[in-house]
Amino acid sequence: MSSLMIYEVYGGGGPPGGSQTTPVVITPSYANDYIVLYNDADTSVSLAGYAIQYLSGTGTGTWTAKALSGSISAHGFYLIQMSGTSSIGGAPLGLTPDIDFSASPVSMGPNAGKVAITSSTTALSGAVSSGGTIIDMVGWGNANAAEGGAVNQGPSTSGTLSLVRNVTGDWDTDNNLADFVTATPSPRNSTFGTPTITSGASFNIDENSTAVITTVTATDPQSETIVYSIVPVESGGAADAAMFSINGSTGELSFSGGSDYEQQAAYSVTVQATDSTGLPDQITVSVTLNDLNDTAPDITTAETQNIAENETVVAALTATDPDTIGAAATFAITGGADAALFDIDGGNLVFLAAQDYETGAHTFVVEVTASDGTNSSSKTITVNLTDLNDTAPVITTATTQDVYENTTVVVVLASTDLDGVGTNPAAFSISGGADADLFDIDVDGNLVFLAARDYETQAHTYVVEVTADDGANQTAATLTVNLLDGNEVPTSVSVSGVLA
């Protein structure tokens, strides 16, 4: 894609030509027609083999082609002087043209026409606007061809109005109606140029800084006043345009608001320098933030912890910190109702002594603070103690039992257990004793004789061991069972003495 383009066309200076049908009745701005070309590239372009071509607005025949010579410097202009006349007045161009065709004039219409730059000196033919050797083309007034279609001609010109490229937006859209406006004629030759930005494009700055990032500087061939601005994203500027502001006179570039490394570490913005031509030089500036230790650690340990009784380690204390500099977070106990019961050991929150669910509190509150050496944050942690099945059941059944002969039920076996977990009441079993074989435990939890005992014929005292089991802990008790004599019905009668 060529960087050459038509910048300005003025057809009001020479003798009326093209499709004009009414004579010029006002004094033109200049005595000669002219065309100004512009090179948008960063390097010069040779014009060898190129031509400037003209055809009247409504013409359909062969164009007039004029071979060009020399070159156009980077971001430079090239002035082509066309036909001229002194019969109707008008000032000389006042500049040395870069090429002069006034000796073999091409009469351009003051109100309408078609002009093209071509990469060949072969004349174009017909109402064409693109393709082939055409590099850039403009049709204006009542032209029957134009970039963007014949309905998109540039506006009509006159002896005091030239057709000038519209440089306020995207100024080469291949639509003549959008790309050109009329303005007071202002010829420019190769001594003219556009600003050139000379300042750097990459900078580092501390986050949160409101200082000037850089001062954008530019030079101008005509030493004209330069205006600096930020190119919006919608006009092709870099993505972070809205984050920046620039002093239009001094070029001082700064963030328009805050800059936070943790939110975004690198930014890009396109700035431009513009002089009276309206043709800018642009540069995309990259700004990388230096991270500062400006953010407090975020404690990620959960604020509620559950720990089993008899343990000391409550939780690992952890924190994140978006800052890439600063010390790793260190923790300290800084408050809470039960602070005196806690310590920090190896990065863990610990009890100084293991807690017992059965005899102590069930909930504890402690505040811990994380510090990165500059910033700190705190969190209150609630520690809930959970019960374990760690206490053996207590058998409450008396160890001495009295039971009458001829019965089987000795006693209900009972127990208590401080634990809220495990088997409660406990499960009982016969586990020993000299007379264990004589006993059992029925489905109701009673200690029973396997068979009723007889006081008159059997032992009067029995020993048995029972064990209570809560699923994890066991307790044994030895019970002594004393058999009591019952008042039984006689089974026989014995008579002695003399009957009367």
Backbone torsions as a table, in degrees:
resi	resn	phi	psi	omega
1	MET	NA	126.1	-177.0
2	SER	-76.0	148.7	177.3
3	SER	-91.3	-3.5	-178.8
4	LEU	-77.5	141.5	177.6
5	MET	-152.6	159.2	174.9
6	ILE	-81.9	124.8	-178.9
7	TYR	-98.0	-43.2	-177.1
8	GLU	-148.6	142.6	174.7
9	VAL	-130.6	128.2	177.4
10	TYR	-128.6	118.5	-178.4
11	GLY	-115.6	14.6	-175.4
12	GLY	-93.9	2.6	-173.5
13	GLY	-97.1	-34.3	-176.7
14	GLY	-83.6	-178.1	176.0
15	PRO	-64.4	145.4	-178.1
16	PRO	-53.0	134.9	-179.8
17	GLY	-143.0	-174.8	176.7
18	GLY	64.8	-134.5	-172.5
19	SER	-94.4	9.9	-178.5
20	GLN	-66.2	135.8	-178.8
21	THR	-118.5	-10.1	178.9
22	THR	-117.3	141.9	-177.8
23	PRO	-71.1	155.4	174.8
24	VAL	-72.0	125.0	-176.6
25	VAL	-114.7	3.1	176.5
26	ILE	-121.0	155.3	177.9
27	THR	-73.1	123.8	-178.1
28	PRO	-72.1	162.6	177.9
29	SER	-65.8	-39.9	-178.1
30	TYR	-132.4	154.2	-178.5
31	ALA	-80.3	-17.2	-179.3
32	ASN	-118.5	143.8	166.3
33	ASP	-70.6	156.8	175.6
34	TYR	-156.7	160.7	175.3
35	ILE	-131.4	136.1	176.8
36	VAL	-114.8	126.8	174.5
37	LEU	-101.2	158.8	179.9
38	TYR	-137.5	141.1	177.0
39	ASN	-108.2	113.3	-176.6
40	ASP	-87.0	2.3	-176.6
41	ALA	-85.6	165.8	176.4
42	ASP	-85.9	0.0	177.2
43	THR	-130.3	158.8	-179.6
44	SER	-71.9	157.9	-179.2
45	VAL	-126.5	126.0	175.6
46	SER	-75.0	140.1	-179.7
47	LEU	-98.6	7.2	178.9
48	ALA	-60.0	127.6	180.0
49	GLY	89.0	-6.7	179.9
50	TYR	-92.4	160.5	177.6
51	ALA	-141.9	152.5	168.5
52	ILE	-103.1	133.2	-174.9
53	GLN	-128.0	146.6	-178.1
54	TYR	-135.8	144.1	170.8
55	LEU	-148.2	143.5	-178.2
56	SER	-57.1	162.9	-175.7
57	GLY	-54.4	-44.1	-177.2
58	THR	-103.0	5.0	-176.9
59	GLY	-66.0	147.9	178.7
60	THR	-129.0	3.8	-176.3
61	GLY	-90.5	-142.0	-177.2
62	THR	-89.4	135.9	179.6
63	TRP	-76.5	157.2	171.2
64	THR	-90.7	119.0	-177.0
65	ALA	-107.7	133.4	177.4
66	LYS	-123.2	120.8	-178.6
67	ALA	-68.1	138.3	178.7
68	LEU	-98.7	165.2	178.2
69	SER	-147.4	170.0	-179.6
70	GLY	80.4	-152.5	-178.4
71	SER	-150.2	165.6	174.8
72	ILE	-115.6	126.9	-179.1
73	SER	-69.7	165.5	178.6
74	ALA	-57.4	129.7	-179.0
75	HIS	53.2	36.2	-177.2
76	GLY	-113.5	170.7	-178.7
77	PHE	-110.7	163.5	-179.0
78	TYR	-145.7	117.9	-174.5
79	LEU	-99.4	122.4	177.9
80	ILE	-107.7	114.9	177.6
81	GLN	-88.7	127.8	-178.7
82	MET	-104.9	-151.6	-175.5
83	SER	-66.5	158.8	179.6
84	GLY	-148.6	164.5	177.8
85	THR	-153.6	149.9	176.2
86	SER	-108.6	1.4	-174.2
87	SER	-71.9	-25.2	-178.7
88	ILE	-114.4	11.0	177.4
89	GLY	87.6	-160.4	-176.7
90	GLY	100.1	143.6	-177.4
91	ALA	-82.7	155.2	171.6
92	PRO	-65.9	160.0	-177.9
93	LEU	-60.5	-28.9	178.9
94	GLY	78.3	2.7	178.8
95	LEU	-132.8	150.6	175.6
96	THR	-77.0	118.8	179.4
97	PRO	-66.5	150.9	176.5
98	ASP	-78.0	-21.3	170.1
99	ILE	-153.5	140.8	-172.1
100	ASP	-122.8	116.1	177.7
101	PHE	-108.2	16.0	-176.7
102	SER	-69.4	-21.7	178.8
103	ALA	-74.3	-25.7	175.9
104	SER	-126.2	73.3	-163.0
105	PRO	-63.3	148.2	169.3
106	VAL	-116.2	111.7	-176.5
107	SER	-79.9	112.3	179.0
108	MET	-94.9	143.8	177.9
109	GLY	-72.8	140.2	-179.3
110	PRO	-73.8	-20.7	-174.8
111	ASN	-109.0	-25.7	-173.4
112	ALA	-155.0	163.1	177.2
113	GLY	164.5	-177.8	176.9
114	LYS	-136.7	132.0	178.6
115	VAL	-131.0	139.8	179.0
116	ALA	-140.5	147.5	166.7
117	ILE	-100.3	132.1	179.1
118	THR	-126.8	153.5	179.1
119	SER	-88.0	13.3	177.3
120	SER	-142.8	154.0	178.0
121	THR	-88.6	0.6	177.2
122	THR	-71.7	130.0	-175.7
123	ALA	-65.4	140.8	173.5
124	LEU	-74.4	166.9	179.3
125	SER	-141.1	132.2	174.7
126	GLY	87.0	-178.0	-177.7
127	ALA	-84.3	75.6	-177.3
128	VAL	-107.9	155.0	-179.6
129	SER	-134.9	-11.4	-178.0
130	SER	-160.2	173.0	177.8
131	GLY	85.0	172.6	178.9
132	GLY	60.6	-126.4	-176.9
133	THR	-94.4	1.5	-177.0
134	ILE	-69.9	124.7	176.8
135	ILE	-95.7	-45.8	177.0
136	ASP	-149.6	149.3	-175.4
137	MET	-149.9	145.8	172.6
138	VAL	-138.1	134.2	171.0
139	GLY	-119.6	136.1	-176.4
140	TRP	-139.3	169.1	-177.8
141	GLY	67.4	-126.5	-179.4
142	ASN	-97.1	27.9	-176.9
143	ALA	-58.4	142.0	-180.0
144	ASN	-91.2	7.2	175.4
145	ALA	-150.6	144.5	179.5
146	ALA	-164.0	153.7	172.9
147	GLU	-63.3	131.8	-176.0
148	GLY	93.1	-0.7	179.9
149	GLY	104.9	156.0	-174.4
150	ALA	-61.6	-21.4	179.6
151	VAL	-81.9	-3.4	-177.6
152	ASN	-113.0	38.8	176.6
153	GLN	-65.4	154.7	171.0
154	GLY	-69.1	164.2	-177.5
155	PRO	-67.5	158.5	179.9
156	SER	-67.1	150.1	179.3
157	THR	-112.4	-177.0	179.3
158	SER	-155.9	-171.2	178.6
159	GLY	-68.1	-17.4	-179.0
160	THR	-120.0	8.1	178.5
161	LEU	-132.6	129.9	174.9
162	SER	-107.1	167.9	175.6
163	LEU	-97.6	119.6	-174.4
164	VAL	-125.1	141.7	-179.8
165	ARG	-63.0	135.7	178.9
166	ASN	-81.8	109.9	-174.2
167	VAL	-106.1	18.1	-177.8
168	THR	-82.0	-18.2	-179.2
169	GLY	-134.9	-136.9	174.4
170	ASP	-79.4	98.2	-160.3
171	TRP	-91.7	14.4	171.0
172	ASP	-144.4	79.0	-176.6
173	THR	-99.6	5.2	-176.2
174	ASP	61.5	34.9	174.4
175	ASN	-136.5	106.5	-173.0
176	ASN	-60.3	-34.1	-179.8
177	LEU	-65.3	-37.2	179.8
178	ALA	-82.2	-30.9	-170.8
179	ASP	-88.7	-12.4	-175.7
180	PHE	-130.3	147.0	174.1
181	VAL	-134.4	166.6	173.9
182	THR	-93.8	148.0	-178.7
183	ALA	-158.0	169.9	175.3
184	THR	-63.0	129.6	-178.3
185	PRO	-54.7	136.4	-178.9
186	SER	-149.0	82.9	-176.1
187	PRO	-65.8	147.9	179.1
188	ARG	-138.6	134.3	176.7
189	ASN	-111.0	-166.7	-173.6
190	SER	-69.2	-9.2	175.6
191	THR	-78.6	-13.3	178.2
192	PHE	-90.2	158.3	175.9
193	GLY	-159.2	-179.3	176.9
194	THR	-108.5	165.8	-179.5
195	PRO	-60.4	151.4	174.2
196	THR	-125.0	119.1	179.8
197	ILE	-73.1	129.3	-176.1
198	THR	-111.3	-8.4	-177.1
199	SER	-82.9	167.7	-174.8
200	GLY	-73.2	173.4	-174.6
201	ALA	-123.5	1.6	-176.7
202	SER	-138.4	129.0	-174.9
203	PHE	-143.5	153.0	173.1
204	ASN	-118.8	140.3	-179.7
205	ILE	-149.5	147.4	178.1
206	ASP	-65.3	141.1	175.9
207	GLU	-61.8	156.4	179.4
208	ASN	72.5	-1.1	-176.7
209	SER	-75.7	140.0	174.5
210	THR	-105.1	7.0	-178.4
211	ALA	-71.6	163.3	176.0
212	VAL	-66.0	128.4	179.9
213	ILE	-72.4	-49.0	177.8
214	THR	-160.8	160.6	172.1
215	THR	-105.5	111.5	178.8
216	VAL	-70.3	130.3	179.9
217	THR	-125.0	151.2	179.9
218	ALA	-149.1	153.7	174.2
219	THR	-108.3	156.2	179.5
220	ASP	-135.4	130.3	-176.4
221	PRO	-58.3	-31.7	-178.7
222	GLN	-99.4	7.7	-177.7
223	SER	54.8	35.0	177.4
224	GLU	-77.1	162.5	175.7
225	THR	-65.6	131.5	-178.8
226	ILE	-104.4	135.4	176.6
227	VAL	-111.6	130.3	-179.4
228	TYR	-102.6	142.6	179.2
229	SER	-153.9	164.6	176.9
230	ILE	-98.7	133.2	-179.9
231	VAL	-83.9	119.2	180.0
232	PRO	-64.3	158.0	179.5
233	VAL	-59.4	-40.9	-177.1
234	GLU	-67.9	-14.2	176.5
235	SER	-104.2	16.7	177.2
236	GLY	97.8	5.0	179.9
237	GLY	-74.7	165.8	-179.1
238	ALA	-66.3	166.0	-165.1
239	ALA	-64.7	-26.8	-171.4
240	ASP	-104.5	27.4	-177.0
241	ALA	-52.8	-40.4	-175.2
242	ALA	-68.1	-14.3	-178.0
243	MET	-84.4	-8.2	-171.0
244	PHE	-121.9	160.7	169.9
245	SER	-137.8	155.2	-179.3
246	ILE	-139.4	140.9	174.6
247	ASN	-77.3	116.2	-174.6
248	GLY	-61.5	-25.1	-177.6
249	SER	-92.3	-42.2	-174.0
250	THR	-96.2	-20.9	-177.3
251	GLY	81.6	11.1	-179.5
252	GLU	-71.4	120.8	-177.0
253	LEU	-104.1	132.7	179.5
254	SER	-150.7	167.1	173.8
255	PHE	-72.2	139.1	179.3
256	SER	-79.7	-20.4	176.7
257	GLY	-138.1	-149.6	179.7
258	GLY	-77.9	162.8	174.7
259	SER	-132.8	119.2	-174.2
260	ASP	-121.3	116.6	-178.7
261	TYR	-58.1	-36.5	-176.6
262	GLU	-69.7	-24.2	177.5
263	GLN	-88.1	-42.1	-178.8
264	GLN	-159.3	127.2	-173.6
265	ALA	-95.5	-23.3	-176.1
266	ALA	-136.1	143.6	-176.2
267	TYR	-135.1	157.0	173.5
268	SER	-139.8	141.4	-178.7
269	VAL	-145.0	140.2	177.7
270	THR	-101.3	125.6	177.1
271	VAL	-117.0	154.5	-179.8
272	GLN	-135.7	151.5	175.8
273	ALA	-117.0	129.4	-174.5
274	THR	-131.1	138.8	172.4
275	ASP	-110.4	-160.7	-174.7
276	SER	-66.4	-17.5	177.9
277	THR	-69.0	-23.9	-175.0
278	GLY	81.5	-3.8	179.4
279	LEU	-90.7	115.5	-173.4
280	PRO	-91.6	157.8	162.5
281	ASP	-105.0	136.8	-176.2
282	GLN	-120.7	153.9	174.5
283	ILE	-147.0	139.9	175.8
284	THR	-96.6	118.6	-177.0
285	VAL	-96.9	130.1	176.1
286	SER	-103.3	129.6	-179.5
287	VAL	-121.7	121.5	177.8
288	THR	-110.4	129.0	-178.5
289	LEU	-83.8	141.9	170.5
290	ASN	-89.0	128.9	-179.0
291	ASP	-72.8	139.3	174.6
292	LEU	-117.1	156.3	176.0
293	ASN	-83.1	79.3	-172.9
294	ASP	-122.0	5.9	-176.9
295	THR	-122.9	132.5	179.8
296	ALA	-72.7	149.0	176.0
297	PRO	-61.0	150.8	176.6
298	ASP	-108.4	112.8	-178.3
299	ILE	-71.5	121.7	-176.3
300	THR	-100.6	-7.9	175.8
301	THR	-63.0	133.5	-177.7
302	ALA	-60.0	145.4	-176.8
303	GLU	-77.9	-11.3	175.2
304	THR	-121.6	125.8	-179.1
305	GLN	-124.9	138.4	175.0
306	ASN	-113.1	127.8	-178.2
307	ILE	-135.8	140.5	178.8
308	ALA	-72.9	145.8	175.3
309	GLU	-56.9	157.4	178.1
310	ASN	76.0	-3.0	176.1
311	GLU	-97.9	156.4	177.7
312	THR	-110.4	-33.0	-178.1
313	VAL	-79.3	119.5	-178.4
314	VAL	-88.8	-54.7	-176.2
315	ALA	-165.9	153.4	170.8
316	ALA	-77.7	129.9	179.1
317	LEU	-87.8	120.5	-177.9
318	THR	-129.9	155.8	179.2
319	ALA	-153.7	152.1	172.2
320	THR	-113.9	154.4	179.4
321	ASP	-145.4	116.5	-178.2
322	PRO	-67.1	-17.4	178.1
323	ASP	-68.3	140.0	178.9
324	THR	-91.2	-4.5	177.4
325	ILE	-123.4	170.9	-176.2
326	GLY	97.5	163.3	-177.1
327	ALA	-75.1	156.5	171.8
328	ALA	-63.4	147.3	-175.4
329	ALA	-62.4	136.5	171.5
330	THR	-116.0	149.5	-173.1
331	PHE	-112.9	151.1	175.2
332	ALA	-146.4	152.6	173.6
333	ILE	-86.3	125.0	-173.1
334	THR	-124.4	2.1	179.4
335	GLY	167.4	-168.5	-177.0
336	GLY	105.2	147.5	-175.7
337	ALA	-58.5	-30.2	-175.4
338	ASP	-113.1	27.2	-176.3
339	ALA	-54.6	-35.8	-175.6
340	ALA	-66.2	-16.2	-178.5
341	LEU	-88.4	-6.5	-171.3
342	PHE	-117.4	162.8	173.1
343	ASP	-149.8	172.7	173.8
344	ILE	-119.1	125.7	-175.9
345	ASP	-133.9	115.9	178.0
346	GLY	60.0	32.8	-179.7
347	GLY	82.8	4.2	178.9
348	ASN	-106.6	142.9	169.4
349	LEU	-80.7	125.3	-175.2
350	VAL	-133.2	153.3	166.4
351	PHE	-75.9	141.4	173.7
352	LEU	-65.0	-33.9	176.0
353	ALA	-140.1	144.1	180.0
354	ALA	-60.0	142.3	-178.0
355	GLN	-99.0	148.0	-178.4
356	ASP	-111.0	122.2	-176.1
357	TYR	-64.0	-35.5	-173.9
358	GLU	-74.4	-24.8	-173.3
359	THR	-118.9	-11.6	-176.4
360	GLY	-121.7	-170.7	178.7
361	ALA	-68.5	159.0	-179.9
362	HIS	-103.9	-14.4	-178.7
363	THR	-133.1	138.2	-178.5
364	PHE	-133.8	146.4	-178.0
365	VAL	-125.8	129.5	179.9
366	VAL	-143.4	144.5	176.7
367	GLU	-107.0	131.0	175.8
368	VAL	-118.2	149.6	-179.7
369	THR	-125.6	134.0	176.2
370	ALA	-107.0	135.3	-179.7
371	SER	-130.9	137.7	175.4
372	ASP	-101.9	15.5	-180.0
373	GLY	99.3	-22.2	178.7
374	THR	-127.1	-41.1	-176.4
375	ASN	-120.9	152.6	-178.6
376	SER	-143.1	157.0	174.8
377	SER	-144.1	154.0	-176.0
378	SER	-124.2	157.6	175.6
379	LYS	-146.7	136.7	175.0
380	THR	-91.2	126.1	-177.4
381	ILE	-112.4	129.3	175.1
382	THR	-100.9	125.4	-178.0
383	VAL	-109.0	119.5	178.3
384	ASN	-101.1	124.5	179.1
385	LEU	-85.7	129.9	179.0
386	THR	-105.3	145.2	-176.6
387	ASP	-76.2	142.9	172.9
388	LEU	-116.0	156.8	173.2
389	ASN	-84.5	76.0	-172.1
390	ASP	-118.7	2.4	-178.0
391	THR	-118.9	132.6	-179.5
392	ALA	-73.0	146.7	177.0
393	PRO	-64.6	153.9	176.9
394	VAL	-108.3	120.0	179.2
395	ILE	-77.9	122.0	-177.2
396	THR	-99.1	-7.1	177.0
397	THR	-67.2	132.2	-178.7
398	ALA	-60.0	146.2	-176.4
399	THR	-80.6	-11.9	176.4
400	THR	-119.2	125.1	-178.2
401	GLN	-126.4	137.6	175.3
402	ASP	-110.3	131.9	-177.7
403	VAL	-142.9	138.2	-179.1
404	TYR	-73.2	151.0	175.1
405	GLU	-59.9	159.2	175.0
406	ASN	73.3	9.7	174.3
407	THR	-117.3	159.5	-179.3
408	THR	-108.7	-33.9	-176.7
409	VAL	-76.2	122.7	179.9
410	VAL	-92.1	-55.1	-174.8
411	VAL	-167.4	153.6	171.0
412	VAL	-78.6	125.9	178.4
413	LEU	-83.4	125.4	-175.3
414	ALA	-132.5	153.8	179.5
415	SER	-151.9	163.2	170.9
416	THR	-125.1	157.9	179.9
417	ASP	-149.2	124.5	-179.3
418	LEU	-68.8	-23.6	-179.1
419	ASP	-70.7	141.8	175.3
420	GLY	-89.8	-0.9	178.0
421	VAL	-122.3	167.3	-177.6
422	GLY	91.5	-175.5	-178.8
423	THR	-80.8	116.5	-178.0
424	ASN	-149.3	115.2	6.6
425	PRO	-69.7	159.6	-175.1
426	ALA	-69.5	159.4	174.1
427	ALA	-92.4	132.9	-176.5
428	PHE	-103.6	152.0	175.1
429	SER	-148.0	156.8	173.3
430	ILE	-81.3	123.7	-174.7
431	SER	-123.9	0.6	179.6
432	GLY	166.0	-166.7	-178.1
433	GLY	102.6	150.7	-174.9
434	ALA	-60.2	-28.9	-175.4
435	ASP	-113.4	26.8	-175.5
436	ALA	-55.3	-33.8	-175.5
437	ASP	-69.0	-14.3	-178.1
438	LEU	-89.4	-5.1	-171.2
439	PHE	-119.0	161.9	172.9
440	ASP	-151.4	172.3	174.6
441	ILE	-122.0	121.1	-176.3
442	ASP	-82.7	-179.7	-173.8
443	VAL	-67.1	-16.1	179.7
444	ASP	-94.5	5.8	178.4
445	GLY	82.6	19.6	179.4
446	ASN	-93.6	142.4	169.2
447	LEU	-79.7	125.7	-175.8
448	VAL	-133.9	151.9	167.9
449	PHE	-75.4	142.6	174.3
450	LEU	-64.2	-32.9	176.1
451	ALA	-142.8	142.1	-178.7
452	ALA	-59.0	144.6	-177.4
453	ARG	-98.6	151.6	179.8
454	ASP	-113.8	121.7	-175.3
455	TYR	-63.3	-37.4	-172.7
456	GLU	-75.3	-24.3	-173.1
457	THR	-119.1	-8.7	-175.3
458	GLN	-128.5	176.0	-176.9
459	ALA	-61.5	154.2	-178.8
460	HIS	-99.2	-11.1	-178.2
461	THR	-136.3	137.9	-177.8
462	TYR	-133.9	145.5	-179.0
463	VAL	-123.2	129.2	179.4
464	VAL	-143.0	143.4	177.2
465	GLU	-107.2	130.3	176.1
466	VAL	-116.0	149.8	179.5
467	THR	-125.3	132.5	175.7
468	ALA	-100.5	131.2	-175.2
469	ASP	-126.5	123.9	178.5
470	ASP	-99.4	14.4	-179.7
471	GLY	100.4	-19.9	178.6
472	ALA	-136.7	-29.4	-175.1
473	ASN	-128.2	148.5	-178.7
474	GLN	-129.2	149.6	174.4
475	THR	-135.3	133.4	179.8
476	ALA	-110.6	149.1	175.4
477	ALA	-141.5	139.6	177.8
478	THR	-98.2	122.3	-179.4
479	LEU	-105.8	136.2	173.8
480	THR	-105.8	123.3	-177.7
481	VAL	-109.7	117.5	179.1
482	ASN	-98.1	127.4	179.8
483	LEU	-87.8	129.1	-179.9
484	LEU	-101.7	147.0	-179.9
485	ASP	-78.6	131.8	178.6
486	GLY	-101.1	155.7	178.8
487	ASN	-85.4	93.9	-171.7
488	GLU	-92.1	157.5	175.0
489	VAL	-69.3	133.7	180.0
490	PRO	-60.5	147.0	178.8
491	THR	-103.3	-15.0	176.9
492	SER	-154.3	157.9	-179.2
493	VAL	-122.6	131.6	179.2
494	SER	-114.3	124.7	-177.7
495	VAL	-114.0	133.3	177.4
496	SER	-134.5	160.2	179.3
497	GLY	105.8	-171.7	-174.6
498	VAL	-104.6	130.7	176.2
499	LEU	-83.1	136.5	178.9
500	ALA	-78.5	NA	NA
